[in-house]
Amino acid sequence: MLAWDKLRRSTARYYASYQEALKNPNSIQQAYLKRLLRKNQHTAFGKRYRFDKINNVCDYRAHIGLNQYDDLKPYIERIIQGEEKVLFDEDVLWFERTSGTTSPSKTIPYCASALDDFRSALFTWVHDLILHYPEIVDGHMYWSISPAARAVETTELGIPIGSLDDSLYFGKTAAQSIGQILSVPAWVSQIFSLDAWHYATLYYLLRDEKLTLISIWSPTFLLELLAKLPNYIDQILYDISRGEISYKALMPYREYMELSPDRHRAEIIKSAINADGIDTSLLWPSLKLISCWASASSFAYAQKLQSYFPTVKIQAKGLLATEGIMTIPQFGAPGPVMTLNSGFYEFLDSEGRTFLAEELREGDNYSIALTNHCGLYRYVIGDRVVVTGKHGNTPCLEFIGREGIATDVCGEKLTDAFVAPILAEIGGFAMLVPYEEGGKPYYVLYVDAAEVSEYQAAEIAKKIEEALSFNPQYCYARKLEQLSALKVVRTLAPYSTYYKRLLYQGMSLGDIKPTGLSGDKGWHKKFERVLISA
């Protein structure tokens, strides 16, 4: 396809630059830091911390301490109020909010150089896909970037909060190419009715027999979308076969929709979807790859997604946050590879010691401190990673959990990074929440009653209790009888409940991600109890 060829050519130089950078990550990283500091030395932050006097990494660490979001928030508030040259010496284009699944959302400013950071990593990844999975260029992609069903917001000065035009991340040329090969057209992301968005997305995906690539964030995004299919399938079949749109909520968008009749495709869809489930290989015979989160609390859901698409490659997406991109997948690498032209990264071990890329040791885990063009300086993002090897001379880093998610009822100090791999062994919905209402406190593990039998729940309780006891503080609290034994609660449709509650709290659909550990005791009232097994 011509559009794929244009995309290949527009991403080639980024890929070539990255392959060269992999040979000498430290010099690339230090050059990035030097350019960023020189560019922003005349900002309020740059003047306060004497960027003009910083000549190397040691100077940088001496001048600026590690920062949490609250340390940078006063500067970001000044940008929101319209002040210029605060954190970066460029115009602010818009603000993005972090998802806030497990903590309050944060507001991050974006400028043109920040977009260049994102683009450098995204283009490298896309080019790697085109080179090593050449079959994808024969069809279309489903690319879910922006959350669906979100309202337009601005600051008091009219600066957008959230970009509804994802082409800004790619630039005009690449965005035009991508627009020509999208399975679901970009305008669908502007639909504010969640039901209408579900219908339109499924309508276009089901029409497309040439779908070759799916890129989403959480695997639960696609699982939940497929779970909605029974609600709409009869009407979608009717609309596809007759070339009509009968779904009332989509009437205002009728002029944008492809409405030519396709009875043959409708018959294939009908054959692929029946009481026994969904035959995805019949629906999308050309689909080669699904890119999504596949580590930590997303691992079990990625495995479940693989069961829906047994012939499709599930590629673990790199570590990408609102604040920046830290790793990207690369063919042949033993894990997502550290990005080198998209930020300057420092790594903190459990004792708070700071390391650079070349100093990391395979098998050790670290927290990331990020410096980039979003105006973030030595920002401890809260993501913890383990080193899985090297690609060239550059570390490969697998996400293992969020540092900010922790529970501590009586000194046990459980963290998401510790709990997530334990719960991943269950292979389905699993959320651990402390229970403290009357009597001795204990932990409740919520699982799906459709996936876990009464007998299995009892076995899981023993297995998880044993695994949690490898945490010495948890083990000590149990021995002192400060904590009672963990209880497993089988619940009805827990992920649907999880989704609905977070949507009600104002989260966007695309931002919702699984969590293994939660300190939010409100979940106890939301999940319908079926049986307690201990």
C-alpha positions as CSV (number, residue, x, y, z in Angstrom):
1,M,0.0,0.0,0.0
2,L,1.3,3.5,-0.9
3,A,0.4,4.9,2.6
4,W,2.4,2.2,4.3
5,D,5.4,3.0,2.0
6,K,5.2,6.7,2.8
7,L,5.0,5.8,6.5
8,R,8.1,3.6,6.1
9,R,10.1,6.4,4.5
10,S,9.0,9.1,7.0
11,T,10.1,6.9,9.9
12,A,13.3,5.5,8.5
13,R,15.8,8.2,9.7
14,Y,14.5,7.9,13.3
15,Y,15.0,4.1,13.2
16,A,18.5,4.5,11.8
17,S,19.5,7.1,14.4
18,Y,18.2,4.8,17.2
19,Q,20.1,1.8,15.9
20,E,23.3,3.8,15.9
21,A,22.5,5.2,19.4
22,L,22.1,1.7,20.8
23,K,25.9,1.2,20.5
24,N,26.8,4.1,22.9
25,P,23.8,4.9,25.2
26,N,25.6,7.0,27.7
27,S,27.1,9.5,25.3
28,I,23.7,9.9,23.6
29,Q,22.0,10.4,27.0
30,Q,24.5,13.0,28.1
31,A,24.2,14.8,24.8
32,Y,20.4,14.9,25.2
33,L,20.7,16.3,28.7
34,K,23.2,19.0,27.7
35,R,21.0,20.2,24.8
36,L,17.9,20.3,27.0
37,L,19.6,22.3,29.8
38,R,21.2,24.8,27.3
39,K,17.8,25.3,25.6
40,N,16.1,26.0,28.9
41,Q,18.7,27.9,30.9
42,H,16.8,31.2,30.6
43,T,13.5,29.8,32.1
44,A,12.5,30.4,35.7
45,F,13.5,26.9,36.7
46,G,16.7,27.1,34.7
47,K,17.8,30.4,36.4
48,R,16.9,29.2,39.9
49,Y,19.0,26.0,39.5
50,R,21.8,27.6,37.4
51,F,21.5,25.5,34.3
52,D,24.3,27.7,32.8
53,K,26.7,26.3,35.4
54,I,25.8,22.6,34.7
55,N,28.4,20.9,32.5
56,N,27.9,17.2,33.2
57,V,25.7,14.7,35.1
58,C,27.5,15.2,38.4
59,D,26.8,18.9,38.2
60,Y,23.2,18.2,37.3
61,R,22.7,16.0,40.4
62,A,24.4,18.5,42.6
63,H,22.2,21.4,41.4
64,I,18.9,19.6,41.3
65,G,17.5,17.1,43.7
66,L,15.0,14.3,42.9
67,N,11.5,15.7,42.3
68,Q,8.0,14.3,42.9
69,Y,5.1,15.8,41.0
70,D,4.2,18.1,44.0
71,D,7.7,19.7,43.8
72,L,7.1,20.7,40.1
73,K,3.4,21.4,40.5
74,P,3.8,25.1,41.5
75,Y,5.8,25.7,38.2
76,I,3.1,23.9,36.2
77,E,0.4,26.0,37.8
78,R,2.3,29.1,36.7
79,I,2.2,27.8,33.1
80,I,-1.5,27.1,33.4
81,Q,-2.0,30.7,34.5
82,G,-0.3,31.9,31.4
83,E,3.3,32.6,32.5
84,E,5.9,31.9,29.8
85,K,9.4,30.5,30.2
86,V,8.8,28.7,33.4
87,L,9.9,25.1,32.8
88,F,10.7,25.2,29.1
89,D,11.6,28.1,26.7
90,E,8.8,27.3,24.2
91,D,5.1,27.9,23.9
92,V,2.8,25.4,25.6
93,L,0.7,23.6,23.1
94,W,-1.7,21.8,25.4
95,F,-1.8,20.0,28.8
96,E,-2.4,16.3,29.3
97,R,-3.7,14.6,32.4
98,T,-2.4,11.4,33.7
99,S,-4.9,8.6,34.0
100,G,-5.2,8.5,37.8
101,T,-6.3,4.8,38.0
102,T,-4.7,4.5,41.4
103,S,-3.7,8.0,42.4
104,P,-4.9,11.6,41.7
105,S,-4.3,12.7,38.1
106,K,-1.4,15.0,37.3
107,T,-1.4,17.8,34.7
108,I,1.6,17.7,32.3
109,P,2.5,20.5,29.8
110,Y,3.4,19.7,26.2
111,C,5.5,21.8,23.9
112,A,6.9,21.1,20.4
113,S,10.1,19.6,21.7
114,A,8.1,17.3,23.9
115,L,6.3,16.0,20.8
116,D,9.6,15.5,19.2
117,D,10.5,13.2,22.2
118,F,7.4,11.1,21.7
119,R,7.8,11.1,17.9
120,S,11.3,9.9,18.0
121,A,10.3,6.8,20.0
122,L,7.0,6.1,18.2
123,F,8.5,6.4,14.7
124,T,11.4,4.0,15.7
125,W,8.9,1.4,16.9
126,V,6.6,1.8,13.8
127,H,9.6,1.3,11.5
128,D,10.7,-1.7,13.4
129,L,7.2,-3.2,12.9
130,I,7.3,-2.5,9.2
131,L,10.7,-4.1,8.8
132,H,10.1,-7.3,10.8
133,Y,6.4,-7.9,10.3
134,P,6.1,-7.0,6.6
135,E,2.7,-8.6,6.2
136,I,1.1,-5.7,8.1
137,V,1.6,-3.4,5.2
138,D,-0.9,-5.4,3.1
139,G,-3.8,-4.2,5.3
140,H,-5.2,-1.8,7.8
141,M,-4.4,-0.9,11.5
142,Y,-6.6,-0.2,14.5
143,W,-4.8,2.4,16.5
144,S,-6.4,3.4,19.8
145,I,-4.5,6.4,21.2
146,S,-6.9,9.0,22.6
147,P,-9.4,7.9,25.2
148,A,-12.9,7.7,23.8
149,A,-15.9,9.6,25.1
150,R,-14.1,12.5,26.7
151,A,-15.3,16.0,26.8
152,V,-13.2,19.0,25.5
153,E,-11.6,21.0,28.3
154,T,-9.5,24.1,28.3
155,T,-7.7,26.2,30.9
156,E,-9.2,29.6,31.8
157,L,-6.9,31.1,29.1
158,G,-8.2,28.7,26.5
159,I,-5.3,26.3,26.3
160,P,-6.6,22.8,25.6
161,I,-6.4,20.1,28.2
162,G,-6.0,16.9,26.2
163,S,-5.3,16.7,22.5
164,L,-8.3,15.4,20.5
165,D,-6.2,15.4,17.4
166,D,-3.7,12.5,17.7
167,S,-2.0,13.5,14.4
168,L,-0.1,16.1,16.5
169,Y,1.9,13.2,17.9
170,F,3.0,12.1,14.5
171,G,3.3,15.2,12.4
172,K,1.4,16.1,9.3
173,T,3.1,13.7,6.8
174,A,2.9,10.6,9.0
175,A,-0.6,11.4,10.2
176,Q,-1.9,11.6,6.6
177,S,-0.4,8.2,5.9
178,I,-1.8,6.7,9.1
179,G,-5.2,8.2,8.3
180,Q,-5.4,6.3,5.0
181,I,-4.8,2.9,6.6
182,L,-6.9,3.1,9.8
183,S,-9.5,0.4,10.2
184,V,-11.6,2.6,12.4
185,P,-11.6,6.2,11.1
186,A,-10.2,8.9,13.4
187,W,-13.5,10.8,13.8
188,V,-14.9,7.9,15.9
189,S,-12.7,9.0,18.8
190,Q,-14.7,12.2,18.9
191,I,-18.0,10.5,19.8
192,F,-18.9,11.4,23.3
193,S,-21.7,8.8,23.8
194,L,-19.9,5.6,25.1
195,D,-22.6,3.3,23.6
196,A,-22.4,5.0,20.2
197,W,-18.6,4.8,20.4
198,H,-18.8,1.1,21.1
199,Y,-21.2,0.5,18.2
200,A,-19.2,2.6,15.7
201,T,-15.8,1.0,16.7
202,L,-17.2,-2.6,16.5
203,Y,-19.0,-1.7,13.2
204,Y,-15.8,-0.7,11.5
205,L,-13.7,-3.5,13.0
206,L,-16.1,-6.1,11.9
207,R,-16.4,-4.7,8.4
208,D,-12.6,-4.8,7.9
209,E,-11.4,-8.2,6.6
210,K,-8.0,-6.6,5.9
211,L,-7.1,-5.7,9.5
212,T,-3.4,-6.6,10.1
213,L,-2.4,-4.6,13.2
214,I,-4.0,-3.6,16.4
215,S,-2.3,-1.2,18.8
216,I,-4.0,-0.5,22.1
217,W,-2.8,0.3,25.7
218,S,-4.4,-2.2,28.1
219,P,-5.4,-5.6,26.8
220,T,-8.6,-5.1,28.9
221,F,-9.6,-2.4,26.4
222,L,-10.0,-4.9,23.6
223,L,-11.4,-7.6,25.9
224,E,-14.1,-5.3,27.1
225,L,-14.8,-4.2,23.6
226,L,-15.3,-7.8,22.5
227,A,-17.5,-8.4,25.6
228,K,-19.9,-5.7,24.3
229,L,-20.3,-7.4,21.0
230,P,-23.5,-9.4,21.9
231,N,-25.2,-6.2,22.7
232,Y,-24.8,-4.9,19.2
233,I,-24.2,-7.8,16.8
234,D,-27.6,-8.2,15.3
235,Q,-27.9,-4.6,14.5
236,I,-24.4,-4.4,13.1
237,L,-25.1,-7.4,10.9
238,Y,-28.2,-5.7,9.7
239,D,-26.4,-2.4,9.0
240,I,-23.5,-4.0,7.2
241,S,-25.6,-6.2,5.0
242,R,-28.0,-3.4,4.0
243,G,-25.6,-0.5,3.9
244,E,-27.6,1.4,6.4
245,I,-27.2,2.9,9.9
246,S,-30.0,2.1,12.2
247,Y,-28.3,2.9,15.5
248,K,-30.1,6.1,16.6
249,A,-27.2,7.6,18.6
250,L,-25.1,7.6,15.4
251,M,-27.5,9.4,13.2
252,P,-25.7,12.7,13.6
253,Y,-22.5,11.0,12.2
254,R,-24.3,9.3,9.2
255,E,-22.5,11.5,6.7
256,Y,-19.1,10.3,7.9
257,M,-20.0,6.6,7.8
258,E,-19.3,4.1,5.0
259,L,-22.7,2.7,4.3
260,S,-22.3,0.5,1.2
261,P,-24.0,-2.9,1.6
262,D,-21.8,-5.9,2.0
263,R,-23.9,-9.0,2.5
264,H,-21.0,-11.4,1.9
265,R,-19.1,-9.8,4.8
266,A,-22.1,-10.0,7.0
267,E,-22.4,-13.7,6.4
268,I,-18.8,-14.2,7.3
269,I,-19.3,-12.3,10.5
270,K,-22.4,-14.3,11.3
271,S,-20.4,-17.5,10.9
272,A,-17.6,-16.3,13.1
273,I,-19.7,-15.2,16.0
274,N,-21.9,-17.8,17.6
275,A,-22.9,-19.3,21.0
276,D,-19.5,-21.1,21.2
277,G,-17.6,-17.7,21.0
278,I,-15.8,-15.7,18.5
279,D,-13.6,-17.2,15.7
280,T,-11.2,-14.3,15.4
281,S,-9.1,-16.0,12.7
282,L,-12.2,-16.2,10.5
283,L,-13.2,-12.6,11.3
284,W,-9.7,-11.2,10.7
285,P,-7.6,-13.7,8.7
286,S,-4.8,-11.2,8.0
287,L,-4.3,-10.0,11.5
288,K,-0.7,-10.5,12.4
289,L,0.1,-8.5,15.6
290,I,-1.5,-6.9,18.6
291,S,0.5,-4.4,20.6
292,C,-0.5,-3.9,24.2
293,W,0.7,-3.9,27.8
294,A,1.7,-7.4,28.8
295,S,3.6,-7.2,32.1
296,A,2.9,-6.7,35.8
297,S,-0.9,-6.5,36.4
298,S,-1.6,-6.6,32.6
299,F,0.1,-10.0,32.2
300,A,-3.0,-12.2,32.9
301,Y,-5.2,-10.1,30.6
302,A,-2.6,-10.3,27.8
303,Q,-2.7,-14.1,28.2
304,K,-6.5,-14.0,28.0
305,L,-6.3,-11.9,24.9
306,Q,-3.9,-14.4,23.4
307,S,-6.5,-17.1,23.9
308,Y,-9.0,-15.0,21.9
309,F,-6.4,-14.6,19.1
310,P,-4.3,-17.8,19.2
311,T,-2.7,-17.2,15.8
312,V,-1.7,-13.6,16.4
313,K,1.6,-12.3,17.9
314,I,1.0,-10.4,21.1
315,Q,3.8,-7.8,21.4
316,A,4.4,-6.3,24.8
317,K,4.2,-2.6,24.5
318,G,7.0,-0.5,26.0
319,L,6.7,1.8,29.0
320,L,4.9,4.9,27.9
321,A,3.2,7.4,30.2
322,T,1.7,10.8,29.8
323,E,5.0,12.1,31.2
324,G,7.1,10.5,28.5
325,I,8.3,7.3,26.7
326,M,10.9,5.2,28.5
327,T,11.1,2.0,26.5
328,I,9.9,0.6,23.1
329,P,9.7,-2.9,21.7
330,Q,12.4,-3.9,19.2
331,F,12.6,-7.1,17.2
332,G,15.0,-9.6,18.7
333,A,15.5,-7.7,22.0
334,P,15.1,-9.6,25.4
335,G,12.5,-7.0,26.5
336,P,11.4,-3.4,25.7
337,V,14.5,-1.3,25.0
338,M,15.3,2.0,26.8
339,T,14.6,5.0,24.5
340,L,17.7,7.2,24.2
341,N,16.5,10.2,22.2
342,S,13.3,10.8,24.1
343,G,14.5,11.7,27.6
344,F,17.4,11.5,30.1
345,Y,16.9,8.7,32.6
346,E,18.4,7.9,36.0
347,F,17.7,4.8,37.9
348,L,17.2,4.4,41.7
349,D,17.8,1.2,43.5
350,S,16.0,0.2,46.7
351,E,18.6,2.0,48.8
352,G,18.1,5.3,46.9
353,R,21.4,5.1,45.0
354,T,21.3,6.6,41.5
355,F,22.6,4.9,38.3
356,L,23.0,5.7,34.6
357,A,22.1,3.3,31.8
358,E,25.6,1.7,31.5
359,E,25.7,1.0,35.3
360,L,22.5,-1.1,35.4
361,R,22.8,-4.8,36.3
362,E,20.7,-7.5,34.7
363,G,18.2,-9.0,37.1
364,D,18.2,-5.9,39.4
365,N,15.1,-3.6,39.6
366,Y,15.0,0.1,39.7
367,S,12.8,3.1,39.9
368,I,13.0,5.7,37.1
369,A,13.8,9.4,37.4
370,L,12.9,11.2,34.2
371,T,14.1,14.4,32.6
372,N,12.5,15.6,29.3
373,H,11.0,18.4,27.3
374,C,7.7,18.3,29.2
375,G,9.4,20.4,31.9
376,L,10.2,17.4,34.1
377,Y,13.6,17.5,35.8
378,R,14.8,14.4,37.8
379,Y,11.1,13.5,38.1
380,V,10.5,10.2,39.9
381,I,7.7,8.9,37.8
382,G,6.9,6.0,40.1
383,D,7.4,3.1,37.7
384,R,9.6,0.2,38.7
385,V,11.4,-1.9,36.1
386,V,13.7,-4.9,36.1
387,V,16.7,-5.2,33.7
388,T,16.1,-8.2,31.4
389,G,19.3,-7.9,29.3
390,K,20.7,-5.6,26.6
391,H,20.0,-4.8,23.0
392,G,23.3,-3.6,21.6
393,N,24.8,-1.9,24.6
394,T,21.4,-0.5,25.8
395,P,19.4,-1.9,28.7
396,C,16.1,-3.7,28.2
397,L,13.6,-2.9,31.0
398,E,10.4,-4.7,31.9
399,F,7.8,-2.8,33.9
400,I,7.0,-4.7,37.1
401,G,4.7,-2.3,39.0
402,R,3.9,1.1,40.3
403,E,5.8,2.3,43.4
404,G,3.0,4.7,44.4
405,I,0.6,1.8,45.0
406,A,1.1,0.5,48.5
407,T,-0.9,-0.7,51.4
408,D,0.2,-0.7,55.1
409,V,-2.5,-1.8,57.6
410,C,-0.2,-2.9,60.4
411,G,3.4,-2.6,59.0
412,E,3.2,-5.2,56.3
413,K,4.0,-2.7,53.5
414,L,2.8,-4.5,50.4
415,T,3.6,-2.8,47.0
416,D,2.2,-3.3,43.5
417,A,5.7,-4.3,42.3
418,F,5.7,-7.2,44.8
419,V,2.0,-8.2,44.5
420,A,1.5,-7.9,40.7
421,P,3.7,-10.9,39.6
422,I,2.1,-13.1,42.4
423,L,-1.4,-12.3,41.2
424,A,-0.5,-12.8,37.5
425,E,-0.2,-16.5,38.2
426,I,-4.0,-16.7,38.7
427,G,-4.6,-15.9,35.1
428,G,-7.7,-13.7,35.3
429,F,-9.2,-10.9,37.3
430,A,-7.4,-10.5,40.6
431,M,-7.5,-7.5,43.0
432,L,-6.1,-7.5,46.5
433,V,-7.7,-5.0,48.9
434,P,-7.2,-4.6,52.7
435,Y,-10.3,-5.1,54.9
436,E,-10.4,-3.4,58.3
437,E,-14.1,-3.1,59.2
438,G,-14.4,-4.7,62.6
439,G,-12.3,-7.4,64.1
440,K,-8.8,-8.2,63.0
441,P,-7.8,-6.8,59.6
442,Y,-7.0,-9.1,56.7
443,Y,-6.7,-8.9,52.9
444,V,-9.4,-9.8,50.4
445,L,-8.5,-11.2,47.0
446,Y,-11.3,-10.6,44.5
447,V,-11.5,-13.1,41.6
448,D,-14.0,-13.8,38.9
449,A,-16.6,-16.4,39.9
450,A,-16.9,-17.4,36.2
451,E,-13.2,-18.2,36.1
452,V,-12.5,-19.6,39.6
453,S,-14.5,-22.4,41.3
454,E,-15.1,-22.8,45.0
455,Y,-12.4,-25.5,45.2
456,Q,-9.9,-23.4,43.2
457,A,-10.6,-20.4,45.4
458,A,-9.5,-22.3,48.5
459,E,-6.3,-23.5,46.7
460,I,-5.6,-19.9,45.5
461,A,-6.0,-18.6,49.1
462,K,-3.3,-21.0,50.3
463,K,-1.0,-20.3,47.4
464,I,-1.3,-16.5,47.6
465,E,-1.0,-16.4,51.4
466,E,2.3,-18.4,51.0
467,A,3.6,-16.1,48.4
468,L,2.7,-12.9,50.4
469,S,4.6,-14.4,53.3
470,F,7.9,-14.0,51.4
471,N,7.4,-10.3,52.3
472,P,9.1,-10.3,55.8
473,Q,6.8,-7.5,57.1
474,Y,3.7,-9.4,56.0
475,C,5.0,-12.6,57.5
476,Y,5.8,-10.9,60.8
477,A,2.3,-9.3,61.0
478,R,0.8,-12.7,60.4
479,K,3.0,-14.4,63.0
480,L,2.1,-11.7,65.6
481,E,-1.6,-12.2,64.6
482,Q,-1.9,-8.6,63.7
483,L,-3.4,-9.8,60.4
484,S,-5.8,-12.6,59.8
485,A,-5.4,-14.9,56.8
486,L,-6.2,-13.7,53.3
487,K,-9.7,-14.5,52.1
488,V,-10.6,-15.1,48.4
489,V,-14.0,-13.7,47.3
490,R,-15.6,-14.9,44.1
491,T,-17.5,-12.1,42.5
492,L,-19.8,-11.7,39.6
493,A,-18.4,-9.8,36.5
494,P,-15.7,-8.0,38.5
495,Y,-14.0,-6.4,35.6
496,S,-17.3,-4.9,34.4
497,T,-17.8,-3.5,37.9
498,Y,-14.2,-2.1,37.9
499,Y,-14.7,-0.4,34.5
500,K,-18.1,1.1,35.5
501,R,-16.8,2.6,38.7
502,L,-13.8,4.2,37.2
503,L,-15.8,5.6,34.3
504,Y,-18.3,7.0,36.8
505,Q,-15.4,8.6,38.7
506,G,-14.5,10.5,35.4
507,M,-11.7,8.3,33.9
508,S,-11.5,8.0,30.2
509,L,-12.1,4.5,28.7
510,G,-8.6,4.3,27.1
511,D,-6.9,5.2,30.4
512,I,-8.3,2.4,32.5
513,K,-5.7,-0.2,33.3
514,P,-5.8,-3.3,35.5
515,T,-4.5,-3.0,39.1
516,G,-3.4,-5.9,41.3
517,L,-3.2,-4.0,44.6
518,S,-5.6,-1.3,45.8
519,G,-5.9,0.6,49.0
520,D,-9.3,1.8,48.0
521,K,-11.7,0.1,50.4
522,G,-14.7,1.3,48.4
523,W,-14.2,-1.8,46.3
524,H,-15.7,-3.9,49.1
525,K,-19.1,-2.3,48.6
526,K,-19.0,-2.5,44.8
527,F,-18.2,-6.2,44.2
528,E,-21.1,-8.6,44.7
529,R,-20.0,-11.4,47.0
530,V,-20.8,-14.9,45.9
531,L,-18.7,-17.0,48.3
532,I,-15.8,-16.5,50.7
533,S,-13.1,-19.2,50.7
534,A,-10.2,-19.1,53.2
